[in-house]
Amino acid sequence: MSTRRRYTPAPVIDPEQVQRLAAIIEVLAGLKTVAEAARSLGLSRNHFQTVLHRGIEGLVGSLQTRPAGRRAKPKAQAALEQEITKLKRTNAKLQKRVASTDRLLEVASGLLHGRIRPRQTRTAKAGTHDEGADSDPEPQRMLAGIDEMRALGVNAPLAAAVAGVHPATVRRWRARVREVRPCAGRPTTRVKAEAAAQARDLVRALQGQVGAESLSHSVAGLSRRQAAWVKANVLTEMEQERKAALTRVTVTTPGVVRGMDGVHYHGADRPYWALVSADGAVPYRTSVAVGRRYDTALVAKALERDIERNGAPIVYRIDRAAAHDAPAARAVLEAHQVLVLHGPPHCPRYYGQLERQNREHRAWEHTLRLLPEDGIEPCLLEMLKVVNALWRRRTLAWRTATEVWDKRPRLAIDREALREEVEERAARIRRELTIRGKPADLAERLAIERTLELRGYLRREIGGWC
């Protein structure tokens, strides 16, 4: 029920004003004129008429229909109330955030005071590994703390990091809880020497492909965590041995060795092949040729264009694709007295420099997908220009490939004498080396590499790092 008053009682009239009110009523009723009523009251005609008009104006205003609803508030008051409401909402959000932060700090405090103890990393001595000296006997407590942090809005990796465990460990614990199995946590026993030796032999025999779970089922008394630790150590040793057995080959002079490899692109209408040539000493792309098919015609075109624009190198390093050994491609190289260097079969790392450069070339793949046939080659030429002239590299003392290539020394070499030296050395290698079951050009490859090494164009280093 509304308490608003809708009735206004009759006003109390001062006896002195009764005569004036009566005069005004008589004028409104037409019993007197304005002049007569003004003389009877001792007022001027203008003053009496002003009082009359004010009364009529108030009466008419009271009779007008007012708009429904509440009376509009002043703009300043409305703006102030709106700002107060906004501040109240912001304050509520901040209070909720403070409450969440306080709870998160409380959970973290529980970790620090041992109620939920995180895992600590220790360096184990050679041959021994204490898995459980610093582990928590009840991972369920850690899961409870992680669940609380997740409920407060902390993401899973961060919650696991606060608890001091890996996210994969948390997922494994949850899986065990779903399977109604106890969380085993970290093992508390050392790895026995016999079990560790047996596990190491298995890892090496299977070339590191066996998993920790399989090792734990293959070796008696070895837990999954212990098996993972043994496997990690063996893989590290195997990688160190692999690198120590490598030989890193470095081309020392630009313009001596040049390579070529194909990159497959998709244009707007059809796929294309791009044959990119690059120097072996400097990551400088010398040329590119585009064709619909990776055939002899495209290879011969790419070789001819590259030699015409950048001069003939001493050696062309290309893989064993059939188009590379076709008569037309061989004719181009023989015409410029260029030796051909093929790597071992099924050994792409022999052309590792070209493979890494192809990874850079594929960054333009999405751009080429939108281009028609006549726009493919101009885009690839622009790609070569950008990669050569704008990319400053640490290996080049923070210079671009173009800057190093432009300062390359002029090669003054007797190509006929070089070819004769290679042929003689290849003949000696064939007599001394059994090449049965190996590529027919093995002796030629070894002779080319040795000749370049003796002339200072090639450098070998024992112990690779890739």
Secondary structure, 3 states (H helix, E strand, C coil): CCCCCCCCCCCCCCHHHHHHHHHHHHHHHCCCCHHHHHHHHCCCHHHHHHHHHHHHHHHHHHHCCCCCCCCCCCHHHHHHHHHHHHHHHHHHHHHHHHHHHHHHHHHHHHHHCCCCCCCCCCCCCCCCCECCCCCCCCHHHHHHHHHHHHHCCCCHHHHHHHHCCCHHHHHHHHHHHHCCCCCCCCCCCECCHHHHHHHHHHHHHCCCCCCHHHHHHHCCCCCHHHHHHHHHHHHHHHHHHHHHHCEEEEECCCCCEEEEEEEEEECCCCEEEEEEEEECCCCCEEEEEEECCCCHHHHHHHHHHHHHHHCCCCEEECCCCHHHHCHHHHHHHHHCCCEEECCCCCCHHHHHHHHHHHHHHHHHHHHHCCCCHHHHHHHHHHHHHHHHHHCEEHHHCCEEHHHHHHCCCCCCCCHHHHHHHHHHHHHHHHHHCCCCCCCCCHHHHHHHHHHHHHCCCEEEEECCCC
